Amino acid sequence: MCKNITEFTNLQNFLDHGWSGIIRGVADAKSPARHPTLATVSETNAPEIRTVVLRKANQKNSTIQIHTDKTSKKVRDLSINSNGALHIWLPKSRLQIRLNIIAKIQTGSDVKDLWDRVPERSRISYGTVPAPGTPIETPLAYQQPSNSERFAVLKCQVIKIELLHLGLHHIRAQFSASSDWKGTWLAP
Amino acid sequence: MCKNITEFTNLQNFLDHGWSGIIRGVADAKSPARHPTLATVSETNAPEIRTVVLRKANQKNSTIQIHTDKTSKKVRDLSINSNGALHIWLPKSRLQIRLNIIAKIQTGSDVKDLWDRVPERSRISYGTVPAPGTPIETPLAYQQPSNSERFAVLKCQVIKIELLHLGLHHIRAQFSASSDWKGTWLAP
């Protein structure tokens, strides 16, 4: 439901509201926050953007976690330029959430614990042969074995959050780690 | 509705299906294609991502049009690095559409015809005082006069389209202007 405007006259409340929307995406597979879009910068200095699945979110540490295939283009992009941006639109709250992040790519023994908890049926997302993005002759000329060596975790440090609430009047604010998440209102 | 897999064994059909999803966003304000996310690269070489409104789409010329405020951050980003990326997710078709574009920013007399057709009630989106993104003391400390001088049109030349259909088997293909939109299947 649309939040009343009076709920957003306090920066800390607004930030908490944003985080609770993000965190809901981890617990609730039906929340739109479950599938943010992730933007990266490619080696040719062009942006790339795609849907990802939100696996963890922690307001206290300002961290977000995403799982992916080590050979995917997003991992290549982030290994060259670790700056990323995540976008979530929550239609019921009419809230746009924008996160700027720095991604650290972890694989192998560093993420063995996480791999062990990936359900069997989901493991086929890590190991496609040929690797994701490889040209193939026919649409189904690929296989999906599960391969723990291909499992990569993007540990994302959130450095900035921008919230935009589209109400009768638009309300926008920005929060950054560098200013200890105190935040400031912005003209929308 | 979910398209049957057999509909996507022909690259041209798949591309046409993608474009028809995009174009629907122009005519139908309720289509998810109405509100793509646009990624740009900021002057610090980090990606930025936000929702935009799709105003025009033309498969024949491979063009997309977006309206915005001339003083917005996305215009600044694109004036330095004209590479952009658009993302659309169509839940009913289970289709992810990714577009790589080169944006040309037009303002003033070049877009007078378009401004004349912007409905009165929408004109307040162009002219916010202070400019969008300016820190303000309280959430509503801004005004929204209409200002034709602030109206900017992003004329986007599409250079690449990538489609991913999430079905029983995932189907992915990429099409580029440089290969005359012939396209190739990709491992998903």
Interface residues (C-beta under 8 A of the other chain):
Chain A: F8 T9 H35 T37 A39 T40 V41 T44 N45 A46 P47 E48 I49 R50 T51 N81 N83 G84 A85 L86 H87 W89 Q96 R98 N100 T128 V129 P130 A131 P132 G133 T134 P135 I136 E137 T138 P139 L140 A141 Y142 H169 I171 R172 A173 T184 W185 L186 A187 P188
Chain B: F8 T9 H35 T37 A39 T40 V41 T44 N45 A46 P47 E48 I49 R50 T51 N81 N83 G84 A85 L86 H87 W89 Q96 R98 N100 T128 V129 P130 A131 P132 G133 T134 P135 I136 E137 T138 P139 L140 A141 Y142 H169 I171 R172 A173 T184 W185 L186 A187 P188
